Amino acid sequence: MTFGDAWGWGASKDEARRIFDTYLDRGGNMVDTANIYTDGQSESFLGEFVRDRRDSVVIATKYAGTRNPSDPNAGGGNRKSLVTSVEASLRNLNTDYIDLLYLHAWDGLTPGEEVIAALGELVRSGKVLYLGISDAPAWEISRMQTIAELRGWPTLSALQVEYSLIERTTERDLLPMASGSGLGVVPWSPLGGGVLTGKYTPADLPEDVTAMPRSRSDHAAAGNSLTTRGLEVANVVVDVAQQLGVTPAQVAIAWTLHNPVVTSTLVGARTAEQLQSNLAALDVELSDEHLTQLDDVSAPDLGFPHEFLARPMVQGVIHGHTRTRRR
């Protein structure tokens, strides 16, 4: 999403190329984009960069974001939006196939059967190799996966959701669902909109989060990351980073990778130097003590029925005096 500056921030083409080359030189092989990122610049830049090594790079892109705000058919999860979006992405990416295609966000209108059937048709056509889904209710994803399995259609392989020390409510249902359904989880915003880098203070808290975002801090506030609680979590991240002699961003990224259901995590960089710093998170080792500090300050409210079922009284009603152990 940082490839291109059409949105007023991000990397120029030359800097994006430097980021891309640095990433591949370090062993990276998967790049995530979307049809609407930087108004199409992201896909176009990537198509140019990958031209000479297409088969060695896994390209993930997304559909559902509208390509024309005045056209009701230009966005959403429906079949027309899907087909026209994929054709546009193939042109932008200068390729004849997409390795991984995500539904970008659930529109609340298109039936799940239509989505999974239409996605499967693209796999059978050879234009898409694998399927993923992002930002959708767990029950809708599980239902689509079940329908595909029962009918012998191509199934979903990946789940992209917001997941960080600030946003852990995905642990309620989405991450367990992914684990049980065979979906690899790829978190977005592991740095909590930049809040977990420690660069914000209480003075940056906005007075009006309903106003149109105009700065990076406005976007962090609109995404519910730049809050009093978010800053409290960030303070602990900064403290752990100081103990380890690394950056707060590296601690935050390393924490997401500690979860076994996470396959990889997305890092967005506007400079090659930022990318190099983020990649160093792979070498950060968090002790049990550090994990406890981070987990305690960021623990989510799992709500019903999870907290209810975990109560000693309820466990006693279910299991009596026997002791159970889950492997």
C-alpha positions, 0 to 999 in steps of 0.5 A, a space after each residue: 500500500 506504500 508503493 506510489 504517492 497518489 494518496 499524498 504519502 508513500 514511496 515514489 517509483 524509484 524508492 518503491 523499486 529500491 524497497 522491492 529489490 531489497 526485499 527480494 535480495 533478503 529472501 522475500 518472495 511474496 508481495 501483497 497489494 490491492 486493486 485500489 492501493 494508491 489508485 492503481 499505482 501499486 499494482 502497476 509499479 509491481 507489474 513493472 518491477 516483477 517483469 523479469 522474475 514473475 515466476 519466483 514472486 508470489 503476488 497477492 492482490 484483492 478485489 471489492 474496493 470500488 474502482 469508481 465511487 459513482 458506479 455501484 457495480 465497480 465495487 463489492 463482492 459480487 461476480 461482476 465486480 470480481 471479474 472486472 477487477 481481476 481483469 484490471 489487475 491482470 493488466 496492471 500487474 502485466 501478468 496472466 495469473 494472480 497467485 493469491 486473490 483476496 476478497 478485500 472486505 465483506 460487503 454485507 450484500 453478496 451471498 457467500 455462495 456467489 462469492 465462493 462460486 465465482 472465486 472458484 471459477 477463476 481458479 478453474 480458468 487459471 487466472 487465479 491460483 489460490 484464494 483468500 479472504 480479508 476483513 469478514 465475519 468468522 461465521 461467513 468465512 467458515 460457511 463459505 469454506 464448508 460449502 466449497 469443501 462439500 461441493 468440491 470447489 477450490 477452498 480458501 487458503 489465506 485469511 488477512 485480518 488486522 492483528 496487533 498488540 492493539 487489536 487482538 479481538 480477532 483472537 475471539 473467533 477469527 484466528 481459531 476459525 482459521 486454525 480449524 479451517 486450514 487458513 494461513 493468517 496474514 495480519 495487516 497493521 502489525 504496528 497498530 497504525 504506527 502507534 506501536 513504534 512509540 512515536 505518538 504521545 497523549 498530545 497527539 490524541 485527536 479531539 474529533 475522530 469523525 473528521 476526515 483524516 488528513 495526516 498519519 495520526 488522523 488515520 491511526 485515530 480513525 482506525 481506533 489505534 491512536 487511543 489512550 489504551 493504544 498508547 498504554 500498550 505502546 509504552 510497554 512495547 517501548 519498554 520491552 524494546 529498550 530491555 532487548 536493545 531493539 526498536 519497538 516496531 521490531 518487538 511488535 512484529 516479532 510478537 505477531 509472528 509468535 502466534 503459531 496460526 500466523 503464517 507471515 505478517 505484512 510490513 509496509 515501508 516507505 523507504 528501504 531503510 524502514 524495510 531493513 529495520 522491520 525485517 530485523 524483527 525476524 531475529 528478535 527473541 521474546 522471553 516468556 517474561 516479555 511475552 507476559 508483559 505484552 500479553 497482560 497490557 493488551 489482553 482482549 475481552 473475549 466476551 461470550 461464550 468464551 469467557 463464560 466457558 472458561 469459568 471454573 464453575 462452568 468447567 466443573 459442570 461440564 467435567 465434574 471432578 475430572 481434570 482435562 488437558 488440551 494438547 
